[in-house]
Amino acid sequence: MKKYLIYPYFFVVLLTQSCAQSTDNTIKKPVTDSFSEVLVADGIQNPWGMAFPSKNSILVTEKSGKLFLFTNGKKTEIKNTPQIYNRGQGGFLDIELHPNYEENGWIYFSYSSSDDKRDGGNTAIMRAQLKNKQLVNKEILYKGVPNTTKGQHWGSRLEFDDKGFLYFSIGDRGNRDVNPQDITRDGGKIYRIHDDGGIPKDNPFVNKKNTKKAIYSYGHRNPQGLVKNPFTGEIWNHEHGPRGGDEINIVKKGKNYGWPVITYGINYVGTKITDETSRPGMEQPLYQWTPSIAPSGMTFVNSDKYPDWKGNLLVGSLAFQYLERLELKDNKVIYREKLMDGLGRVRNVRQAPDGYIYVAVEGKGIYKLVSKDE
């Protein structure tokens, strides 16, 4: 069992137009606690999504296209999975259980799909049930169009709200100048559907001609974090910026989150994308990271297992290879801290029904955070 301390992460929070901006300046804060990282599922290269069908089991999607069930650490490969268009950042992506999974057995997946065509792929949403170590009753609920051979910005996370609506994200698919701001097109959006794929009658654009009726918000770049705030019921997301400008947002009905018209980031080569960081009618992020941490996966902590962390947000960093803890007050980030620093690219983090935090690390597997006093 490997031990680690929760190291203090120093920062200054600047407030600009209600947006907390990260910097490299420092404010010291004492170490809060110490935990052990326990490897509970290994032998998986890129664990993209996690779901917990029981206290002793974890379903894990492998980006390359496989689905594994770990039961008390024993790995079983699940058969009859979706056909994956494995290109670039795409692959077998997120997984989510229906809120009434114990009664109906529905499991939801997001993945890169060519739809049996040869002109590239786009993000698809499927539901299925698990029986005799294979998926059965597979139903495609949504498929982004058009297909493209570009390999970037598929999204894609899944989350249910308290009313049973399913939210999912599709990135801008590398077409930033068209997709995010156009509600007649897929890409750069967060969507809301019924659990069977139907379109809610109160979605914001259902009565507008030629629009994508499942769209709930738009102007996003590449959302790879989507979580329900257990204290308010709101859906929160985070998304990759370009070079700088990774964002945390609260997802609101019909709102425009600005990409690429407004952003705190710049092009990877150092040139400007826009001179604007705000514009009337476009939402400001709750928080933004500059430099980018490349966020992936996100969970709120409300478990008694971590009493000092209640109300905190945990976010994985791909770029800097750590788990970030963010303390919040009045929807502002007031403190950040590095956890699991240097262990590897953190692809996902979730609080499971057993109350523990599980962290998916590329090339390593799934870790559970356990107090050193247990």
N, C-alpha and C positions, 0 to 999 in steps of 0.2 A: 504494500500500500504506500503510495507516494504522498508525502505531506507537502503542503505549501501554505504560506501565509498570504492573507489578502493584503497586497501591497498598496500603499497610498498612491493615488494618481493626482498629480498637482495641476491646477489650472486656474485661470481667471475667467469668470463669466462676464462678458460684455453684453449690454442690452442695446440693440439697434433696431428701431422700428418694431419693437416687441419680439425681436428674434435674438435668442441667446447664441452668441457666436463663440466658438472655441478658439483658444489661442495657445501658444506655447509658454506663456507666463505661468507663475506658480503661486499657489497658496497651500500651505502645509496643513494636513489633517491627520490625527493619530490613526494608527492601525485599529480596525474595528473588531476583528475576530480572526479565528483560524479554522480551516477546514481540511479535510482529506479529499482527494480526488480518487474515486474508485472506478476502475474500468469494468463496466458491466456487459459490454457487447463489443467484440473486436472482429477482425477479419473482414472489414468493409472499408473500401477505399475512400468513398465520398458520400457520407451519410447525409443526404439532403433533407429528408423529412422524417419526423418521428410522430408516432401515435401510440396510445397505451390502452389496448383492449382489456387488460386486467392488471391487477397489482403486480403480477410476476412476469409480465410480458411486454415487449416493445415491438411494434412494427416499424421497420426502417426502409426507406427507399434509397437505393443506390443509384446515383446519377447515371451510371452506364446502362441502366434498364432493369435491374433486378429488385425484387422485394423480399425482405427477410423478416422472419418472426423469431425473436429471441425470447425464449422462455427459461427463466432462471439461468441465463447465460448460454443456453444451448441454441444453436442457430439452425433454422429450417428455411430453405428457399421455397417461396410461394410461386406456383406455376400459373400460367394463363394470364400473365400481366399484359398491360397495353403494349402495342407496337410503338417503340420509341424512335423518334428521329433525333439521333444523338449527334448534335453538331454544336461546336463552340460552347457557350454557356448553357445550352439546352440539354435535356435528358429527362430522366424520371425525377420529378421534382417533389412537390409537397404531398402530404397525406393528412387527412383529418377524419375523425370519427363523427358520425351523426350524434347530436345531443341525446337521442334516444337509442344509441347503438345497442344497448343490452336487449332492447325489445325488437328492433328491426334489422340489426346487423349491417347497416349501410356504412361503407367506407368510401371516402372521396379522395380523388387523386388529381394532381395537375401534372402535365407532362408535355413534351415537345412532340408534335404529331405532324406527319406529312399527309394524313388523311388518305393514305394509299395512292398518293399522287407523286409525281417526280419533280415538282417545281419548288422544293424546299419544304418549310414547315412553319407552324405557328403553335401557340399554346392552346391546349385542350383541357377540358375538365370532364372527368368520368366518375361515376359511382359504380360500386360492385359490392358483392358479399363474399365472405370467405367461408369455404366449405371443403373439407378433406384436403387441406393444404393447397388449394387453388382458388382463384377468383372466379365467381359465377355471377350470372345475371348482370353482366356489364352493360352500362348505359352511358353514352356520351351526352353530356348535358350542355356543353358549349364548346365551340371551336372557333378560335380567332382566325380571321382572314384579312388580307390574302396571305398565302404562303410566301415565304422568302427564303433564299439561301443564306441570308445573313445569320451569323451565329450568336449575336448579342441580344441581351435585354428581353428575355422571355418572361420576366417576373420570377417566380410566381408562388404566392402563398395563399392559403385557404383559412377561413375563420367563420364560425357561426356566431350570430349575435343572440341576445336573450329572447328574441322573437322567432328564432328558428330560420332566419334568412342566412344564406350562404354568400359570403363575400370572397372574391378572388381578384388577383392582380395579373395584368399582362403588361410587360414593359413596352417601350416605344419601338422595339424590334429594329433599332438602328436607323429609324427614319424619323429623326427628331423634328425636322422642319414641316412634317405633314401630320403624323399620327396623333401626337398628344393633344393638340388644340382642335382637332376635328372630330366632333361627336357622331359623324356618319361613318367613322372608321374605327377599327379595333386598334389597340396599342396605346400605351401611355395612360391607361385607365385602371380604375378599381370598379368592379362590377358587383351587382347584388341580384341573386336569383332565389327562387324557392328551392327547397331541398330536392325536388324532382326536375329541376331545370326550368320551370315556368317563370315568367316575368312578373314581378310584383306590380300591381296596378298603380301603386303610388311611387314607382321609380321616377326620377326627375324628368326623363326625356321620352316617356312612353307616348305622349301626345304630339311630339314633334315629327314632322315628315322626314323620312329617310334616315333617321338616327338609329344607332344601336341601342335598343330598348333596355338592355341589361346594364348599361353604364350607370354608375352611381356618382362617381367623381372623375375628373379628367385633369390633364396638365401634369401628369406624373412621368418620371423618367424610367426607373427600373426598381419597382418596389419588391424587396425581398424580406420584408418584415410586415406581418399583419397579425394583430392580436386584439382581443376584447379586453378592455379595461374592466376588471372584475368589480371595481368600486363604483363605476358610473355606467357601465354597459356600453360605452362608446367604443368604436373601432378605431384603433391607432395603427398607423403604418410608418415604416421608414423606407427610404429609397436611396439608391446610389446616385450621388451627383457625378459630374465628370471629374476634373481635378479640383477638389474642394466642393463644398456645398452639398454633402450628404445631409438628408433632412429627416426629421421626425414631424409627422403631421397627425392631427385628429381628422379622420375622414368624415366629411359633412356632405349631405345630400346636395347634388348638383353643383358643387363648388369647383372652381378652377384653381389648381395649385401651381400654375404659372410656367411650367417647363415647355419650351426653352426661352420664353419671352422674358421671364425673370429668373435669375439664379445667382447664388453666391459662388458658383464655380466658374472655372475657365476651361478652355480646351486643353487636352493632354499635352499639346505642343507649346502651351503657354500663351496662346492668343486669346482674345476676348470672345465670348459667345454673345454677350449683350452688355450694354452699359447700365442696365436696369436691375435692381434687386427688389423693387416693389412697383406695383401698378394698381390703381383702383380696380376692384372687381376680381383681384387675384389674391389668394390666401398666402399669408406669411407662415413659414414653418414655426412650429413650437420650439424647435432647436435645430441648429445646423452645425456639422463638423467641418472645419477647415483647419488643418489638412484632412482629407478624406480618410476614414477608417475602413471603408468598404464594408458597411454593415450587412449582416445576414442573420436572420432569426431574431426573435424578440419575445420576451415574456414579462408579465408583471408578477411580482412576488406578493402573495397574500397568505402564505403558509406559516403555521406555527413552528415549523422546523427552522425558520430563519427570522426570529422576532425582530431583530435589528434592521432587517431589510424590508419590512412590510411597506407596501406602497412604492417600492423601488422598481425600476425598469432594468432588465438585463438585456444586453445586445451583443452579438458576436461580431468580432472584427476579423475579416479575412486578410486585410493588408498588413496589420501589425500583430496578428496572431495572439489575441487575448480575448477574454470576456470582459465587457465593460458594465459596471454597475453605476446607474444614474439615480441620484436622489432628486425628488421632485417636490416643489412647493408651489401651490397655485398655478400648476401647469408650466412651471419654469424649472429648468435644470439648475440646481444649486450646488451640486457636488458630483464629481466623477471619480471612479476608482478602477484600477486594473485588477482583474482576477485571472488566474491561470496563465500568467504572462509567459509567452514564448513556447507554450505547449504545442501550438500548431494553429492552422487556419480554422477558426471556429465558424462552422457552417450553420449551426442551429442551436437554440437553447429553448427548453420548455419546462414549465412546472407541471409535473405529472399529477394524476389524481391521488397518489400516495403522499403528496406534499413535498416531495424532493425535487430538486433542480437537476435536469439532465442536459448534458452539453455534448453536441456532436462535433468531433474534430476530424478534419480530413486526414487520412492516412493512419489514424489511430483507432477511432471507434467512438463509443458512447460512454461518457463518464457521469457518475452520480456524485453530487457534492454532499458530503457527510460531515457533520460536526465532529471535531476531534474528541469531544466529550462523550460521544455515543459508544 
